[in-house]
Amino acid sequence: MLSLLAKLGGRAMLGEFALAVAITAPVAMLAHLNLRAVLATDVSGQRRFGDYLAVRFAASGLGLAAIAALALAAGSSPEISAVIFLVGLSLTSETVSDAYYGAMQRRDEMHRIARSMMARGILSAACFGLALWAWSSLLIAAAAVALIRLALLIGWDRPAGASGEQLDGASYAGARAVLRHALPLGAVLMLVSLNTNLPRYVIEHHMGLAELGAFAAVASFVTAGSTIVNALGQSATPRLARFAGHHQTREFLGLVGKLGLLVLCLGLAGALASALFGRFILSVAYRPEYASYAGLLVAVMGAAIPAYLAGALGYAVTAVRAFDQQVPLFIVSALVCGGASWLLVPVYGLPGGAAAMAIAALAQISGQAFILRRALRRLEAPQ
């Protein structure tokens, strides 16, 4: 989608879209609550699926209302406000789909999740590109994406996810218990999103929308790799949770080690490819003038290596259900990222944003290792 924006809309429109995502993503992630992880690691079925859905719909509704308020406050024009809201609506529909993914994941039906995600990605990009080509309007393109994702939620994700689940009998006590577990993870996701977007706020403030668009375009390659990391982590989460639940520390560490090695190889391969073929990749993916950002691509892909490792460790920490402990860690990580961005971007420009991402990821890894060590000690303690 960013490639289509660069080719059909230009850097300014790309910057507007990146700003809309940066504004809406932290709110959407807080409302997300990472409910899928709570559901998927509930291997004993302590709570009914109806309780999870009740929390999901309530949180998504509140999140969308907050996004609407932000769109009115932050939009410099009615059209940009509408774009911000539509991007938020797309993200909100994804969070609802993600709850149904959690039910499928707990049943090990990863193939159904894969089909939904492939359809969502292909159809979203196709409709986005067609709307940009036909109308040259970011507003219409954002509306097309929102409609496609809502249609997939209603037509595929809901029936596939709800199949065989207990949809009735949701209770206030059950929903409150689910929210108690999920709220810290929602805060964590919001802080993770802030870690991603804090450099972008600083870049937009100091360098403008066009440079923000360029940074978002180059950093999208990190996001592409994160999709692979997330796929690996989501696939491993139920097994990690079972190992933790049965106090199988050796098996747990073995799977975490394999996951870490895979994402490390992914990060190294991305950094090497960007160093060797960066100018060509940017020219083909976007436009020839983006080849001048090849050095930035190397910087962001280098920053992706610790970011991918931090992402993989995050799934391990969630699998041991260490939910509350993650909140202070990510507060520190966000503060580190924000401070580094504010110091480095004015001095080093766009590479300073990449450096801030790397520094925050290293701080995150240190904290995650500490949390995992404490959790595994509890697992090894005599029962």
Secondary structure as UniProt FT lines:
FT   HELIX           2..8
FT   HELIX           11..32
FT   TURN            33..34
FT   HELIX           35..40
FT   TURN            43..44
FT   HELIX           49..74
FT   HELIX           78..106
FT   TURN            107..108
FT   HELIX           110..135
FT   HELIX           138..152
FT   HELIX           153..157
FT   HELIX           158..162
FT   TURN            163..164
FT   HELIX           172..207
FT   HELIX           209..245
FT   TURN            246..247
FT   HELIX           249..285
FT   HELIX           288..293
FT   HELIX           294..319
FT   TURN            320..321
FT   TURN            324..325
FT   HELIX           326..348
FT   HELIX           350..380
//
